[in-house]
Amino acid sequence: MNNYIISIVGFVILILVLLVLFLIYLNVKKKLKISQDKILEAEKETKVILEDAKKEAEALRKESVLEAKEEVHRLRNDFERDSRERRNEIQRMERRLIQREESLDKKGDSLDKKEESLSVKLQEIEAVEDSVKVLYSKQREELERISGLSSEDAKNILLEEVNKEIKHEAAMMIKEVETKAREEADKRAKEVITTAIQRCAADHVSESTVHVVALPNDEMKGRIIGREGRNIRTLETLTGVDLIIDDTPEAVILSSFDPIRREVARTALEKLIVDGRIHPARIEEMVERAKKDVENDIKEEGEQATFETGVHGLHIELIKLLGRLKYRTSYGQNILKHSMEVSYLAGLMASELGLDVAVAKRAGLLHDIGKAVDHEVEGPHALIGAEIAKRYHESPIIVNAIGAHHGDMEMQSLEAVLVQAADAISAARPGARRETLEAYIKRLEKLEEIANSYEGVERSYAIQAGREIRIMVRPEDIDDAGAIDMARNMVKKIENELEYPGQIKVNVIRETRAVDYAK
């Protein structure tokens, strides 16, 4: 019974499987038919699209051919029109050329006729010249016979007289032009310089090569000297400064030509006096502190100078070199104050003249920067300063103004001229500098010696502290034109051979006196 039921169940399952497979077959067949229908439909659509594309392409081809034909036709018409215009232009040019050739032919015929007439006239002129030459030779022979001079001698006399007359007229013209130019230049220069000086109120400091340090009492002198002089020797060795301890009450003199060393020694000594402990180790410590203090002071002074003058963007090393100028003097004038004054004056004059104020002030402030190291480097301080400025990337105008302010370089800008003028004003103004009596007398003697070296000079006097030289010349040896030439030549010689602040006026005096007696 069980086997029978299993057989029935298996049969039923088989029938169901076959039924499912049949349904699957029908479904697959249906889908295949649908796919075939879609493929056929797609093929029909593709054929339609291809036919439409062929028709459109054919239409486009025909349209392109028509457009190309039209373009060719248009280009042909343009070419023919241009060709006609060029042909017409060529024809017009040909007609003009033909007309010019005809006119040239006519002018050539006219020139030929004129040339023939000129040749005839030239022959006539040559004949007249021959007769004139004969007459001239006869007249010259007659003149030589009457005057007793040959033509060459007469020519030399005439040339000498003409030369003298030309020299005299040239000297008078030079004098007139120089007088007018000097009047105008002096007037304008006085206005500019007066305005600059009025607006500049700079201090000046007069210093020497010694410092005096005050002591609280004379007992301190013995402590500074130390046992067997060890303290004073240590201080002199470390600072390079001579300490002079004499009978001056409650004072010690520091002597050195290096102002920075002198300042270090002064600062260290004052610190030691305040501290009270004076021995070699303490002296060494205080000298090191003093060096640092002086270095800081140098930097601060340089920064203060740039701030007061309005010059910014300087290299730090240039600022330090500016600060070192505080301890340098020239004829008693503090170089840093002098540089600041030159900066002010150059800037004010540049403003009056419409030049670059910033460049003038910068060059004025740096113009003596070479003096900060001129005792360490050989050469003129102007050229040393120019090299330093160039090393720290200052502009070529600034470098040239620094190097040219004493004539060591050729000036390449108007600002350089202003720096030189401001330097002379600052150095020459009353009270700015002092000069030793010996150097002053030598300068005056050299000035008179230069004047007396010229032929025709009778006497010469240096007056107004060497700012004017008056020369009396012999009137029989020097005429008016010669006096003018002498003044010009003497000015050049003084400029080349003397060093002096400001300017020197050369005054050549020629006087003619007629003396007679009534009896």
Secondary structure as GFF3:
##gff-version 3
##sequence-region A 1 519
A	DSSP	alpha_helix	2	147	.	.	.	ID=ss1
A	DSSP	alpha_helix	151	199	.	.	.	ID=ss2
A	DSSP	beta_strand	210	214	.	.	.	ID=ss3
A	DSSP	alpha_helix	219	225	.	.	.	ID=ss4
A	DSSP	three_ten_helix	227	229	.	.	.	ID=ss5
A	DSSP	alpha_helix	230	239	.	.	.	ID=ss6
A	DSSP	beta_strand	242	244	.	.	.	ID=ss7
A	DSSP	beta_strand	251	255	.	.	.	ID=ss8
A	DSSP	alpha_helix	259	275	.	.	.	ID=ss9
A	DSSP	alpha_helix	280	309	.	.	.	ID=ss10
A	DSSP	alpha_helix	316	324	.	.	.	ID=ss11
A	DSSP	three_ten_helix	325	327	.	.	.	ID=ss12
A	DSSP	beta_strand	329	330	.	.	.	ID=ss13
A	DSSP	beta_strand	333	334	.	.	.	ID=ss14
A	DSSP	alpha_helix	335	353	.	.	.	ID=ss15
A	DSSP	alpha_helix	357	366	.	.	.	ID=ss16
A	DSSP	three_ten_helix	369	372	.	.	.	ID=ss17
A	DSSP	alpha_helix	381	391	.	.	.	ID=ss18
A	DSSP	alpha_helix	396	404	.	.	.	ID=ss19
A	DSSP	alpha_helix	414	428	.	.	.	ID=ss20
A	DSSP	alpha_helix	437	452	.	.	.	ID=ss21
A	DSSP	beta_strand	457	463	.	.	.	ID=ss22
A	DSSP	beta_strand	468	473	.	.	.	ID=ss23
A	DSSP	alpha_helix	480	497	.	.	.	ID=ss24
A	DSSP	beta_strand	505	510	.	.	.	ID=ss25
###
